[in-house]
Amino acid sequence: MRNTLRRHPNNGFTLIELLVVIAIIAILAAILFPVFMKAKQSAQQSQCANNLKQLSTAVLLYRDAWDDCLPIHSSYCGDAFGHGNYQTYMMGLYQYLRTKSGSFTCPNQYYPKFGIYGGKEGYEPEDQHPGRYRCWSRGVAAYVEKGWKLPFNIKDPMAVTAYCALAYPAGSGDIRPGSGAVAFKVSAHPDGRYRKQSRSVYMWEATMDVAWWNEAFMYDRYDPVNKNGLRAPRHNGRTSLLYYDGHVGCPTNDYISSHAGELLGYDTVPQKR
């Protein structure tokens, strides 16, 4: 009886064919990975800009409700002068925000772990992640330490915001308890930065939520020379900024360095130390 079974050819891939396919996949991955990373960075930058736009809307609503005054940010001098007022701009703007979480953080922000480091309880040291940018809310930390009630549920000072607001010039507002937390009329203040609202920065990405010195904006937090900087360029060397007139930008480090005086509302560049 004749054997009617036929031998079928081997349909599997050869080793060379598999290596060719793997090589093609590797080449495509090498080409597409930077594209995907750029798209991710662009999405993070857009979300960060959207945060600032929401804060911008809240600032404009606050100014309209309080006769063109900005929410005072007094946390920086609560300890210095002992007056007990630790309100932050987030507390003043909270009722005007669409989100009620109380959090405006950048998607590219670093959140340090809380634990025991060097034998002491606290947050993970910054030098554990060089080049990463966290943001500490000074006023929220004071409220939590004193057991005071916050207008939002977030209790972690590192999870409230990614943005720093400039404190105001000396004598520009009443910062005592019971003062209503109102600063000054933006349109009436003689300081140059408020006469050039479309050019002057009010908030920017930083590692603390309040600053009262120019270098805090002029320099990166990890600047190798000047250690007074707070600015956090979280978007591939770019920093999201909110201007006094409400618009948002994201310039490069080089642009900020060469236009620092203009962005701070001065006619000349402030003296660098």
HELIX and SHEET records of a PDB file:
HELIX    1   1 LEU A   15  ALA A   65  1                                  51    
HELIX    2   2 SER A   75  PHE A   81  1                                   7    
HELIX    3   3 TYR A   89  LEU A   93  1                                   5    
HELIX    4   4 TYR A   94  TYR A   96  5                                   3    
HELIX    5   5 GLU A  126  GLN A  128  5                                   3    
HELIX    6   6 ARG A  138  LYS A  146  1                                   9    
HELIX    7   7 GLY A  192  ARG A  195  1                                   4    
HELIX    8   8 GLU A  215  MET A  218  1                                   4    
HELIX    9   9 ASN A  253  SER A  258  1                                   6    
HELIX   10  10 ALA A  260  LEU A  263  1                                   4    
SHEET    1   A 2 CYS A  69  PRO A  71  0                                        
SHEET    2   A 2 VAL A 182  LYS A 185 -1                                        
SHEET    1   B 2 PHE A 114  TYR A 117  0                                        
SHEET    2   B 2 LYS A 120  TYR A 123 -1                                        
SHEET    1   C 5 VAL A 210  ALA A 211  0                                        
SHEET    2   C 5 TYR A 163  LEU A 166  1                                        
SHEET    3   C 5 VAL A 201  GLU A 205 -1                                        
SHEET    4   C 5 LEU A 241  TYR A 243 -1                                        
SHEET    5   C 5 VAL A 248  GLY A 249 -1                                        
END                                                                             
